[in-house]
């Protein structure tokens, strides 16, 4: 019974210390100077993209690749990756696991 009472007292003490630390960390700063100066944007930025803050370069019309060519390359890549996976499943080895792919696309 004494050990249970001791555990409860220590838990309450720990909770009080944690609450005080949380209160001190979340209390607003009362200094007269602002913590961060106001920043004015130099120019209007385009909306941010996923992992890219700058606009993607536009492709010229002469540089476009037909969709059929892209689909053929993707199908070839998938076929090569499936063949590599099948050969690994047939005879798994450390060397086969870490060999580079023969596909033009980089994994």
C-alpha positions, -999 to +999 in steps of 0.1 A: +000+000+000+029+024+008+045+017-026+012+025-044+009+057-024+045+066-033+039+059-070+008+081-070+026+110-052+055+108-076+032+107-106+013+138-094+046+156-088+057+147-124+024+158-138+027+192-119+063+197-133+052+188-168+022+212-166+044+241-153+069+234-182+041+234-207+027+266-194+060+283-195+066+272-231+033+283-244+030+316-226+032+346-249+063+367-247+057+400-229+087+419-243+079+452-261+099+443-292+083+418-316+100+385-317+102+384-355+103+415-378+076+419-404+087+407-438+072+422-469+073+400-500+096+415-526+074+401-554+043+380-557+052+343-558+034+317-577+016+291-555+040+265-541+041+231-558+049+198-542+087+198-537+091+227-561+089+264-553+099+276-588+078+273-620+086+244-643+103+254-675+078+253-704+086+229-732+087+242-767+062+226-791+090+210-812+103+191-781+071+172-773+072+134-774+043+114-788+022+096-762+026+063-780+064+065-776+061+072-739+037+044-734+060+020-752+089+030-730+069+025-699+057-009-710+092-019-718+104-007-684+076-026-666+084-058-686+121-056-677+113-050-640+089-080-640+115-102-656+141-091-631+117-098-602+108-133-617+144-142-620+151-131-585+122-152-572+135-183-590+170-181-576+174-153-550+209-141-543+226-111-528+242-102-562+209-103-581+193-081-555+218-053-559+224-054-597+215-023-617+185-024-640+188-027-678+159-003-682+165+032-695+145+046-666+163+050-633+147+036-602 
